[in-house]
Amino acid sequence: MKRQTIFLWVFWFLFALFLIDLLLGFTGIDQTRCIFASGDDFLADFLNQIRYVWNRNPYFDDSVSSLSEHIYPPFAYFLMLPFSLGGGSPPTLDALQSNAIVCASVLFWSLLCAFLLIYFLKRVTPNVRFPVFLALLFSEAIIYSIERGNLIWFSAIGSAVFFFFYESTSKPKRLLAALGISLAIGIKVYPVFFLVLWLRKKDLRILAFSILLSAVLGFGPLLVFHHTPFENALHLLQNIKAWESLYLVHSFQHTLSATAYILSLSNRVLALPPIFATVSSIFCFLLGGLCLFVARQVQERWVRLFLLATAPVFIQKTLMY
């Protein structure tokens, strides 16, 4: 409890300094710099997906942007379909940002997800004081994802539902956990690592059900898009490869994993031989595998969750998909 109090005092002190500097401009930094691209990309992660799926052809239609940007899983685009039923040509990003109903809807669901996430985290860890969780709402990750309208919120809520119910002795609650993790996987893919928790409990039936449901949510939406499911899946992989070639080794800002960071560092800054990047990638992959292995053995729950959340940071080249 004492550590939590210290954390809160330090957090609110730093936050107060940030607000003072933001208002008085001691550092000379424009106030709009505290959000991504000075607000030009407001809710862009959500609104752009609406544009990409406007003609139910998200992996082939390059009339809106380069296909290297069309890298979300099929279920994520499926969720965007209700926003794109207007027909005609896809709207511009400015047009969607100027639509009060669309923006209010995105912000409402993002904020609702944020508070639901805090609620579930509080229920899972009752010994942690509520103001500690409230402070999380002011962290860079939370503010950034709300300002960008990123779909990770829906994935986070699905994961939180899973954490809350996966150890329940009630079958309906475990099925709810399976639904939550399947939704999370369908939107962002990398929560698939949390299935290790059911593997650890040897609950193979509910594990198999989760995998099946994840597959249905992951590939089922391909049936409602133009082109065959196989063509869409193949083109999605090609789009991801194009995205990696553009951003992975050229920009720290677009890389959220240890592997990608090392690749960027070795290529852009240190100009090291290619073998260094290869060896480093293998090492990161092994570290990710070690996280998964240890997560099955460790007894403390928070350590297991931490290791499983850390594994994709090492294993994946980018967490964007």
Beta strands, then each sheet from edge to edge (+ up, - down):
end
